[in-house]
Amino acid sequence: MTTLVAVRRWLGLALGMLVFSGCAAQRPAHTRVLFDTSMGAIEIELDEARAPVTVANFLSYVDRGAFDGTIFHRCVPGFVVQGGGHEPDLTERAKTEGGGEDKDPRILNEWTNGLKNVRGSVGMARETEPDSATRQFYFNLSDNARLDLPREVSGNAGYCVFAHVIKGMDVIDAMAAVRTKSVPALEMENIPVEPIVLRTARRVP
């Protein structure tokens, strides 16, 4: 009887392991992207399931090297570090590639996907119009709950989060601590005095 019980327990354990292995094999792995910046490496994990439109758009820029050589042009301590759209001379990358006019496709704002603007999350920058994001993104330095809320100043919609930082948050914190300047002619503030360059952005194999 003892042997029979032991065999049943072993079979139950083996079946459980097979079911677990099957579920793990079916669970899709999230895509990761590695940023090589002039201040260090940052790795993020994308959430394709909850932000499919945003992730597909972001990866289209990564895959064609459109982020390479851009800068993090906005560093606001305690708030965000933003990049993805400007050259070191503050020329807008989108306008350069589009022949003087921003021709990057604007995407649907997936701000109701359940992902929040907490420290370490990655969101899409945009204009007041909710569905106006193109290529610029930002890292949240703090829990920025107001970015999740529909406010008149932001077109009565929140800001879409589509990824989170898994390595290099210390690098982002260091970016937020650099000296910054304002360029009134461009109506831009919080620009690092010494450009912080995003050298390359690549998918992690």
RODOMI-577546 format. One record per residue (C-alpha): residue number from 1; x, y, z. Coordinates in nm, 2 decimals. Layout:
<NUM, <X, Y, Z>>;
...
//
This chain:
<1, <0.00, 0.00, 0.00>>;
<2, <0.28, 0.24, 0.09>>;
<3, <0.45, 0.17, -0.25>>;
<4, <0.12, 0.24, -0.43>>;
<5, <0.08, 0.57, -0.26>>;
<6, <0.43, 0.67, -0.34>>;
<7, <0.38, 0.58, -0.71>>;
<8, <0.06, 0.79, -0.72>>;
<9, <0.24, 1.08, -0.56>>;
<10, <0.52, 1.06, -0.81>>;
<11, <0.28, 1.04, -1.10>>;
<12, <0.09, 1.34, -0.97>>;
<13, <0.41, 1.54, -0.93>>;
<14, <0.53, 1.45, -1.28>>;
<15, <0.20, 1.54, -1.43>>;
<16, <0.21, 1.88, -1.25>>;
<17, <0.56, 1.95, -1.38>>;
<18, <0.45, 1.87, -1.73>>;
<19, <0.15, 2.10, -1.71>>;
<20, <0.37, 2.38, -1.56>>;
<21, <0.63, 2.33, -1.83>>;
<22, <0.36, 2.35, -2.10>>;
<23, <0.22, 2.67, -1.96>>;
<24, <0.57, 2.82, -1.93>>;
<25, <0.64, 2.73, -2.29>>;
<26, <0.32, 2.89, -2.41>>;
<27, <0.38, 3.21, -2.21>>;
<28, <0.53, 3.47, -2.45>>;
<29, <0.85, 3.64, -2.35>>;
<30, <0.84, 4.02, -2.34>>;
<31, <1.07, 4.19, -2.58>>;
<32, <1.36, 4.38, -2.43>>;
<33, <1.55, 4.68, -2.57>>;
<34, <1.90, 4.78, -2.47>>;
<35, <2.00, 5.15, -2.48>>;
<36, <2.37, 5.23, -2.51>>;
<37, <2.40, 5.59, -2.39>>;
<38, <2.69, 5.82, -2.32>>;
<39, <2.62, 5.78, -1.95>>;
<40, <2.58, 5.40, -1.94>>;
<41, <2.35, 5.12, -2.04>>;
<42, <1.97, 5.10, -1.98>>;
<43, <1.76, 4.80, -2.05>>;
<44, <1.38, 4.81, -2.07>>;
<45, <1.11, 4.54, -2.11>>;
<46, <0.81, 4.61, -2.33>>;
<47, <0.45, 4.51, -2.26>>;
<48, <0.32, 4.40, -2.59>>;
<49, <0.00, 4.25, -2.44>>;
<50, <-0.12, 4.57, -2.28>>;
<51, <0.02, 4.83, -2.52>>;
<52, <0.04, 4.66, -2.86>>;
<53, <0.01, 4.97, -3.08>>;
<54, <0.26, 5.16, -2.88>>;
<55, <0.51, 4.88, -2.86>>;
<56, <0.49, 4.80, -3.24>>;
<57, <0.55, 5.17, -3.31>>;
<58, <0.84, 5.20, -3.07>>;
<59, <1.01, 4.89, -3.21>>;
<60, <0.97, 5.02, -3.57>>;
<61, <1.20, 5.31, -3.47>>;
<62, <1.44, 5.07, -3.29>>;
<63, <1.46, 4.83, -3.58>>;
<64, <1.55, 5.10, -3.83>>;
<65, <1.80, 5.27, -3.60>>;
<66, <1.60, 5.59, -3.58>>;
<67, <1.69, 5.65, -3.22>>;
<68, <2.06, 5.61, -3.28>>;
<69, <2.25, 5.94, -3.22>>;
<70, <1.96, 6.12, -3.06>>;
<71, <1.98, 6.28, -2.72>>;
<72, <1.79, 6.29, -2.39>>;
<73, <1.68, 6.65, -2.43>>;
<74, <1.47, 6.70, -2.11>>;
<75, <1.59, 6.61, -1.76>>;
<76, <1.36, 6.72, -1.48>>;
<77, <1.47, 6.60, -1.14>>;
<78, <1.20, 6.41, -0.95>>;
<79, <0.99, 6.39, -1.26>>;
<80, <1.11, 6.25, -1.60>>;
<81, <1.40, 6.21, -1.84>>;
<82, <1.28, 6.24, -2.20>>;
<83, <1.44, 6.16, -2.53>>;
<84, <1.41, 6.00, -2.87>>;
<85, <1.34, 6.29, -3.10>>;
<86, <1.63, 6.54, -3.11>>;
<87, <1.98, 6.56, -3.24>>;
<88, <2.27, 6.70, -3.03>>;
<89, <2.22, 7.04, -3.20>>;
<90, <1.85, 7.02, -3.10>>;
<91, <1.74, 6.96, -3.45>>;
<92, <1.42, 6.75, -3.44>>;
<93, <1.51, 6.41, -3.59>>;
<94, <1.16, 6.36, -3.73>>;
<95, <1.17, 6.69, -3.92>>;
<96, <1.52, 6.61, -4.05>>;
<97, <1.41, 6.27, -4.19>>;
<98, <1.08, 6.41, -4.31>>;
<99, <1.22, 6.70, -4.52>>;
<100, <1.13, 6.98, -4.28>>;
<101, <0.79, 6.85, -4.17>>;
<102, <0.71, 6.60, -3.90>>;
<103, <0.58, 6.31, -4.10>>;
<104, <0.61, 6.04, -3.83>>;
<105, <0.28, 5.86, -3.79>>;
<106, <0.08, 5.96, -3.48>>;
<107, <-0.05, 5.66, -3.28>>;
<108, <-0.35, 5.57, -3.06>>;
<109, <-0.30, 5.67, -2.70>>;
<110, <-0.33, 5.34, -2.50>>;
<111, <-0.34, 5.52, -2.16>>;
<112, <-0.63, 5.31, -2.03>>;
<113, <-0.43, 4.98, -2.05>>;
<114, <-0.38, 4.95, -1.67>>;
<115, <-0.01, 5.04, -1.67>>;
<116, <0.08, 5.33, -1.44>>;
<117, <0.33, 5.61, -1.45>>;
<118, <0.53, 5.49, -1.15>>;
<119, <0.90, 5.52, -1.09>>;
<120, <1.09, 5.31, -1.35>>;
<121, <0.81, 5.29, -1.60>>;
<122, <0.85, 5.41, -1.96>>;
<123, <0.58, 5.62, -2.13>>;
<124, <0.51, 5.80, -2.45>>;
<125, <0.56, 6.18, -2.48>>;
<126, <0.30, 6.37, -2.68>>;
<127, <0.13, 6.70, -2.75>>;
<128, <-0.20, 6.80, -2.59>>;
<129, <-0.39, 6.60, -2.84>>;
<130, <-0.43, 6.25, -2.69>>;
<131, <-0.34, 6.06, -3.00>>;
<132, <-0.03, 6.26, -3.10>>;
<133, <0.26, 6.05, -2.98>>;
<134, <0.52, 5.96, -3.24>>;
<135, <0.87, 5.87, -3.13>>;
<136, <0.96, 6.06, -2.81>>;
<137, <0.95, 5.86, -2.48>>;
<138, <1.03, 5.93, -2.12>>;
<139, <1.15, 5.75, -1.80>>;
<140, <0.95, 5.82, -1.49>>;
<141, <1.18, 5.92, -1.20>>;
<142, <0.90, 5.92, -0.94>>;
<143, <0.55, 5.79, -0.91>>;
<144, <0.38, 6.05, -1.13>>;
<145, <0.01, 5.97, -1.07>>;
<146, <-0.10, 6.29, -1.24>>;
<147, <0.01, 6.16, -1.57>>;
<148, <-0.24, 5.88, -1.54>>;
<149, <-0.53, 6.12, -1.50>>;
<150, <-0.75, 6.28, -1.76>>;
<151, <-0.69, 6.65, -1.72>>;
<152, <-0.79, 6.95, -1.94>>;
<153, <-0.42, 7.04, -1.98>>;
<154, <-0.35, 6.70, -2.13>>;
<155, <-0.65, 6.67, -2.36>>;
<156, <-0.86, 6.50, -2.10>>;
<157, <-0.65, 6.19, -2.13>>;
<158, <-0.35, 6.04, -1.94>>;
<159, <-0.01, 5.94, -2.08>>;
<160, <0.05, 5.58, -2.21>>;
<161, <0.30, 5.36, -2.03>>;
<162, <0.43, 5.07, -2.24>>;
<163, <0.75, 4.94, -2.07>>;
<164, <0.95, 4.94, -1.76>>;
<165, <1.32, 4.97, -1.67>>;
<166, <1.48, 4.64, -1.56>>;
<167, <1.85, 4.76, -1.56>>;
<168, <2.01, 5.10, -1.54>>;
<169, <1.78, 5.31, -1.32>>;
<170, <2.09, 5.44, -1.16>>;
<171, <2.20, 5.57, -1.50>>;
<172, <1.87, 5.75, -1.54>>;
<173, <1.89, 5.90, -1.19>>;
<174, <2.24, 6.03, -1.29>>;
<175, <2.09, 6.19, -1.60>>;
<176, <1.84, 6.37, -1.39>>;
<177, <2.12, 6.52, -1.18>>;
<178, <2.32, 6.69, -1.46>>;
<179, <2.34, 7.06, -1.52>>;
<180, <2.07, 7.19, -1.75>>;
<181, <1.99, 7.50, -1.95>>;
<182, <1.70, 7.67, -2.13>>;
<183, <1.68, 7.77, -2.50>>;
<184, <1.40, 8.03, -2.52>>;
<185, <1.42, 8.05, -2.89>>;
<186, <1.31, 7.69, -2.91>>;
<187, <1.08, 7.72, -2.60>>;
<188, <1.27, 7.44, -2.44>>;
<189, <1.39, 7.40, -2.08>>;
<190, <1.58, 7.14, -1.87>>;
<191, <1.82, 7.06, -2.16>>;
<192, <2.15, 6.90, -2.04>>;
<193, <2.44, 7.14, -2.09>>;
<194, <2.65, 6.84, -2.19>>;
<195, <2.45, 6.64, -2.44>>;
<196, <2.35, 6.29, -2.32>>;
<197, <2.36, 6.08, -2.63>>;
<198, <2.16, 5.77, -2.71>>;
<199, <2.42, 5.59, -2.91>>;
<200, <2.22, 5.29, -3.01>>;
<201, <1.89, 5.12, -2.92>>;
<202, <1.87, 4.75, -3.00>>;
<203, <1.65, 4.45, -2.92>>;
<204, <1.80, 4.21, -2.67>>;
<205, <1.84, 3.87, -2.84>>;
//
